[in-house]
Every structure is written in C-alpha cells, then in structure tokens.
C-alpha cells in the first residue's frame, strides 16, 4: 500500500494564529485556492488513488472534495481516526499563549512551539497510537493500493512517523 498525505488548505484560525484543533472552521479563499493548486499538481502528475480519505472537519473534507473533483479521484470518505489532535484547553487559544499555558511541557523549534500534554487533550503518544490504528485499518482495506489521506498538521506528523 502507498499512502499519500496532504494537509488541508488555510482556514480563518490559521490566518488569526489560533490553535484550532477540532474547531470546525471553513477554508478561506486562499485555502480554496491552495486546494485547487494541489489538485492540479496531482492531476498533472498522473497520480491515481484507489481511495481518498479525509478528516470529517470541513477544512480537510472540502480540501479532499476539491482534490477528488479536479484530479478525477474517488469521492472522499470521512475517517474519524485522521481528525486533528484534540488540543484540550489549548483549543481556540492564540499560538502566542502556548508557553504561558503549557510550559514546561513544550518543545520549542525554530518556527513552532509544540505543547506536549494539554489538559483535556491528546498527548503525542496518544496521537501516535491513533495514527498507527488508522494505518493498520487502511492496510487491511487497501493492500497493494494507493490512497490519499487529507488531514491536519499534528495527526499528519504522527501518520508520517
């Protein structure tokens, strides 16, 4: 099985530097353009997917619908296991508040600060377990096939890992 992974286009929380987690915001105009641009690149590359799965959150599902329509792929199917990480108390907070609210349980990288164990949310080890469960389920359904997963930043990193 080959898995291709894409992140959704921009939504308003991305613009406002808000930690959206499972907030269900629509794509911005730029996010729609990003989805169309990715769809065109997929079409030009000649890639064909046997199945397209997307997070049920509208920013990811709409991105997948655009990709499927433009690049002539199967219609997307919502999959709960590839929904974004539950950010717990960090949901809806400004990115600038990560250190204040989560230190010392953070990792600061060059352009991003990761919060590791948000109250009421999923830790990265929790997320890795969910990602493994998703991949195992897809492997059973799609042996020898190519699939596209349209998802989010944090769960996407764990799916890749």
N, C-alpha and C positions, 0 to 999 in steps of 0.2 A: 504494500500500500504506500502511496505517496500522499503526503499531506502538504497542502499549500495553505499558508496562514496570512490573513490580511487584517489590518486594524480598520475600524470604522473611520469615516470622514469626520471632520470637525463638527462639534456641536457648540451651543452657546456657553456651556460650562467651560469648555476648553478655552474659548475666547476670554472668558472672565477669570481664568485661572482658579476655577472652583474644582474641588475633588468630587467628581460626580458619582463614582462608584455605580450604584444601581439606580441613580436618578434617571428618569426616562425622558431625556431631552431629545428633540428632533435635530436633524442636521441643519447647519447653517447653509446659506447659499454657497459658500466656499466648500463646505463639506460635501454638498451635492456635486459640485464641480470636481472635487477630488475623487469621488466615487466613479464619475463618468470617465475621468482620466485613467484611473486604474482599469476600468472595464475595457477601454480602448486598447491599453497595453496588453491586456490578456488576450483580446481578440487578435491583435496584430501578431502576437507570439505564436498563435495557433494552439494554445493550451486548450484542452478539453477536460472537464471534470465529470466524473460519473455521478457525483452528488455535491451539493452546496449546502452547508450548514451555517447557521448564524445564531448569535445570541438573540434572545427574544426582545432585548431592548431596542427601541426603534432606531437609534443611531446606527447600530450594527445591522439590523434587519433591512433597513432601507438601503444601506450600502450594498448588501448582498443582492437585493432585488435589482438594483441598477446594474450591478455586475452581470447577473444572470440574463437580464433582458438585452443588454448591449452586446455582450460577448456570446450570446446564444448558448447559455449553460442551463442546466436543470433549475427549476424554481427552488429557492432556498427553503429549508426546513428549520424551524426553530429548535434549538437544543439548549436546555437549561444548564447543562454541565459546562458550556462555554460562555455563560453570562459573566459579567465583570465581577471582580472581587467585592465582597461585602466590606465596605470601609468602616462599618460600625459608626462610632461617634465622629469620625472624620468625614462622613458623607455630608456634602454641602458646604464644607469648610473651605476657606481660602487656602491655597497652597502655601501661602506665607505663614500659616499657623501650624504647620507640621512640627517644627522643632519645639515650639511653645507647648503644644498639646501632647506630644509623643516622646520627647527626649526622656531618658537616654536611649530608648528602644528605636533608634533610627540609624540609617546608613546614609551618609552624605556623599554623593558622587558629584562629578563636575557640574552637571546641569540639573540634577534632580536629587531630592531628598526622599528616601523611602522610609515609611513608617512600618514597623515590623509586627506589632501586636496591638492593633487598635481595639479599645474597649468595645465589645459587642460585635466585632468584625472578624474576618478571616485572617489568620496569620499566613505567611508564605508557605510554611509546611502544610497547612490545611489546603491551601490552593494547589500545591503540588500534588496532593492526594487526589483532588478533584480532577486535575488535568490528566493524571495517569488513568483514572477511571474513564474519562472521556475517550482518550486514545485507545484504550483497550476495547471499549464498546465499538468504536469506529472500525477497528481492526477486524472484529468479528463480522461486521456487516459489509466491509469493503475490501476483502482480501484481494490483492492484485489490482486494485483500482486506484484512481486519483481523486482526491476530494479537496474541496476548498472550505476552510473554516474562516468565517468573518466574525471577528471578536473584538477584544479590548486589550489595553496595554498590559495590565498586570497578569490576567489569566493567559494572555498571549505569550508572555515571557515564560510562564510555567509550562505551557504546552510545548514551547520550543525546548525548554530544559529537559 
